Amino acid sequence: MRLSARSDYGVRAIIDLAERAGQGPVPSEAIARRQGISDTFLDQVLTLLRRAGLVHSTRGPRGGHVLAMAPERVTMRAIIEAVEGDAFLPPVPDGRGRDGPPVDGASVPATVRVQQEVWEEVRSAVHRILDATTVADLLERQRELSAPSRYYI
């Protein structure tokens, strides 16, 4: 499984907005500059986030973007599904050959069924972790990583 640039940029944009919650709309150019993201690509990602209801956008000279809800309510899964759709994980093998017809459940070979079990576990674990990780969690971890190290003697 690979994280796409769209997912990476979506999470980064949401974190950037969460850091500035309560400060008014944030221009996409400012987010792009801070995050090192192409303006054009970021605008596409922000459009997807807006359509998913995670971001509110305002046009005009004082326009920009704000989180549509509290960071505690936005999960990584919601962000990734907003920009990738619900099929962001690899599909579970279905037992057909490369170009063969679909195989009914009773005739799926055991070699496929054992893979299906593992991949379903992987999908379930990924969903569980992404559902349990909120933007507030990511902000807190970011603060921990950014804090100056303290040494005690």
C-alpha positions, 0 to 999 in steps of 0.5 A: 500500500502506498500513500498517494500525494493527494492523501498526504497533501490532504492530511497536511492541509487539514492539519495546517487549517487546524493549527489556525482554527479560530483565526479566520479563513486561510488562503490556499496560497498560504497553505501551499507555501507553508507545506511546500505543495503546488498551488494548483494541486492543493486547490484540487485537494481542497475542492475534494475536502470541501465536497466531503464536508471537511472544509468550508471555503470562502471566495474573495479577497478575505476568502480562504478555507476553514475546518468545517468541524472540530479537529477532534471530529475529523479522522484520518480515514475521513480525510483519505476517503475524501480525496481517494474515495472508499477504495484507497486500499488494495482490493481483496483477491477474488479468485479469478485469473487475470482475465478469467470470469468471476468465481463463485464463492464455493469454488474459490480455491483455498489458496485464494481464501487464505489470502482473502482472510489476511487482506480483510484483516489488513483492511480492518486494521487500517480502518481501525487505526485511521478511524481512531486517529483524529486531527487533534491527535496529529496536532498533539503529536506534532507539538510533541515533535516540535518541542525543544528537547530538554536534558536533565542532569 
